[in-house]
């Protein structure tokens, strides 16, 4: 194409660079280098396309290099190029680099826009630096850049995640005063905040209110409420909402089903949980390892360990890979069912297969040994877990210390208690 006569236009070049949007960024980058080597001059759209494509595939550093290549050329970097890279850096939680690039923009008199500020605000919120996020929010207002619904939603969500619902409501009032209309994302964040601070009834009232305001709740809104109700053990109300969402044409997803199945299992309503599992399959929502872990826990709690082991074999045949949570449930079930040898065999098998044992796995095994009065073996395992790169926590120590005190092994218990205190775990 570079040797065509007449010379191809910049539009044709940009169409080639549009390969970026089809995932062929490296081909587009090679084409750019080839074109520049032959003396062709590309424009802002060309470089913006390249930078955007690189950021989309996670090549933020390469996008930054392209920005640096432009310097000194006829093409001047613009707000879109800078903002695209800043947004990518923020999503990668590289906030120092993002802030430096923002400062560079200002120094070069390239005015940031609402997207620039929103990207930075999002970045600081994701790392829990809300003060910096709000400083930028106030700065953009002083610069007469109006925050949009996305900007407000990020801040409302961040405040709610910290349990600061009062401040989130103040921000909502400001949002409405400025003529920015809250959407389902805004209200869902507030519902989540209410549930987090155990004001589930306020969250439920809000769900009903937004429907009357013309804001349609989505699956995420209902999931927040169902999860909130399940956490306070109001499973019947959660099931009522589940039926309501289905009647309103909102399809429940895996999160909805997993939440309900888990709470039903914990409430001893296992047959209802199995019914929901069947419904999941019928409605095209195949269960995952989280779904089955809830059912396995219920089976083990009710001393149906063999059924639990059979279920694990069944899901493995279905292509669902058990994780350490699954195996922890089984090992714990075997230990509490008096089948320590079977638990040890499973534990050793996992070690041989290279599974990363968690602190919970070791704690379960230590508890199993203590239940059988094998305190020396429990102490050996406590020592071994650290050799295997797994640091015992307060629960691990408490498990063995309580067992030792209960069996009048006071000297051993006090020794471990001193060790626990020395580690700062008490």
Residue pairs with C-beta under 8 A, 6 or more apart in sequence:
1 8
1 12
1 16
2 8
2 34
2 35
2 38
2 40
10 42
10 43
10 45
10 46
13 35
13 40
13 42
13 46
14 42
14 43
14 45
14 46
14 49
16 28
16 31
17 28
17 31
17 32
17 42
17 46
17 49
17 50
17 53
18 28
18 49
19 25
19 27
19 28
19 31
19 53
20 28
20 49
20 50
20 52
20 53
20 54
20 56
21 49
21 53
21 56
23 57
25 50
25 53
25 54
25 56
25 57
25 59
28 49
28 50
28 53
29 50
29 54
29 62
29 66
32 42
32 46
32 50
35 42
36 42
41 73
41 74
41 75
42 75
43 75
44 75
44 76
44 78
44 80
44 81
46 75
47 66
47 67
47 70
47 75
47 77
47 81
48 78
48 80
48 81
48 84
50 63
50 66
51 63
51 66
51 67
51 81
51 84
51 85
52 84
54 60
54 62
54 63
54 66
55 63
55 84
55 85
55 87
55 88
58 88
58 92
60 85
60 88
60 89
60 92
60 94
63 84
63 85
63 88
64 85
64 101
67 77
67 81
67 82
67 85
70 76
70 77
70 81
71 77
77 108
77 110
78 110
79 105
79 110
79 111
79 112
79 113
79 116
82 101
82 102
82 104
82 105
82 110
82 112
82 116
83 112
83 113
83 115
83 116
83 119
85 101
86 98
86 101
86 102
86 116
86 119
86 120
87 115
87 119
89 95
89 97
89 98
89 101
89 123
90 98
90 119
90 120
90 122
90 123
90 126
91 122
91 123
93 123
93 126
93 127
95 120
95 123
95 124
95 127
95 129
98 119
98 120
98 123
99 120
102 112
102 116
102 120
105 111
105 112
105 116
106 112
111 143
112 140
112 143
112 145
113 145
114 140
114 145
114 146
114 147
114 148
114 151
117 136
117 137
117 139
117 140
117 145
117 147
117 151
118 147
118 148
118 150
118 151
118 154
120 133
120 136
121 133
121 136
121 137
121 151
121 154
121 155
122 154
124 130
124 132
124 133
124 136
125 133
125 154
125 155
125 157
125 158
130 158
130 159
130 162
133 154
133 155
133 158
134 155
137 147
137 151
137 155
140 147
140 151
141 147
146 178
146 180
147 178
147 180
148 180
149 175
149 180
149 181
149 182
149 183
149 185
149 186
152 171
152 172
152 175
152 180
152 182
152 186
153 183
153 185
153 186
153 189
155 171
156 168
156 171
156 172
156 175
156 186
156 189
156 190
157 185
157 189
157 192
159 165
159 167
159 168
159 171
159 193
160 168
160 189
160 190
160 192
160 193
160 196
161 192
161 193
161 196
163 193
163 196
163 197
164 193
165 190
165 193
165 194
165 196
165 197
165 199
168 189
168 190
168 193
169 190
172 182
172 186
172 190
175 182
175 186
176 182
182 215
183 215
184 210
184 215
184 216
184 217
184 218
184 220
184 221
187 206
187 207
187 210
187 215
187 217
187 221
188 217
188 218
188 220
188 221
188 224
190 203
190 206
191 203
191 206
191 207
191 221
191 224
191 225
191 228
192 203
192 224
192 228
194 200
194 202
194 203
194 206
194 228
195 203
195 224
195 225
195 227
195 228
195 231
198 232
200 225
200 228
200 229
200 231
200 232
200 234
203 224
203 225
203 228
204 225
204 229
204 237
207 217
207 221
207 222
207 225
210 217
210 221
211 217
217 245
217 248
217 250
218 250
219 245
219 250
219 251
219 252
219 253
219 255
219 256
222 241
222 242
222 244
222 245
222 250
222 252
222 256
223 253
223 255
223 256
223 259
225 238
225 241
226 238
226 241
226 242
226 256
226 259
226 260
227 255
227 259
229 235
229 237
229 238
229 241
230 238
230 259
230 260
230 262
230 263
233 263
233 267
235 260
235 263
235 264
235 267
235 269
238 259
238 260
238 263
239 260
242 252
242 256
242 260
245 252
245 256
246 252
251 283
252 283
252 285
253 285
254 280
254 285
254 287
254 288
254 290
254 291
257 276
257 277
257 279
257 280
257 285
257 287
257 291
258 288
258 290
258 291
258 294
260 273
260 276
261 273
261 276
261 277
261 291
261 294
261 295
262 294
264 270
264 272
264 273
264 276
265 273
265 294
265 295
265 297
265 298
266 294
266 297
266 298
268 298
270 295
270 298
270 299
270 302
273 294
273 295
273 298
274 295
277 287
277 291
277 295
280 286
280 287
280 291
281 287
287 320
288 320
289 315
289 320
289 321
289 322
289 323
289 325
289 326
292 311
292 312
292 315
292 320
292 326
293 325
293 326
293 329
295 311
296 308
296 311
296 312
296 326
296 329
296 330
296 333
297 329
299 305
299 307
299 308
299 311
299 333
300 308
300 329
300 330
300 332
300 333
300 336
300 337
301 333
303 333
303 337
305 330
305 333
305 334
305 337
305 339
308 329
308 330
308 333
309 330
312 322
312 326
312 330
315 322
316 322
324 355
324 356
324 357
324 358
324 360
324 361
327 346
327 350
327 355
327 361
328 358
328 360
328 361
328 364
330 346
331 343
331 346
331 347
331 361
331 364
331 365
331 368
332 364
332 367
332 368
334 340
334 342
334 343
334 346
334 368
335 343
335 364
335 365
335 367
335 368
335 371
336 368
336 371
340 368
340 369
340 371
340 372
340 374
343 365
343 368
344 365
344 368
347 357
347 361
347 365
350 357
350 361
351 357
357 385
357 388
357 390
358 390
359 385
359 390
359 391
359 392
359 393
359 395
359 396
362 381
362 382
362 385
362 390
362 392
362 396
363 392
363 393
363 395
363 396
363 399
365 381
366 378
366 381
366 382
366 396
366 399
366 400
367 399
367 403
369 375
369 377
369 378
369 381
370 378
370 399
370 400
370 403
370 404
371 403
373 407
375 400
375 403
375 404
375 407
375 409
375 412
378 400
378 403
379 400
379 412
379 416
382 392
382 396
382 400
382 416
385 391
385 392
385 396
386 392
393 425
394 420
394 425
394 426
397 416
397 417
397 419
397 420
397 425
400 416
401 413
401 416
401 417
401 420
404 410
404 412
404 413
404 416
405 413
417 426
420 426
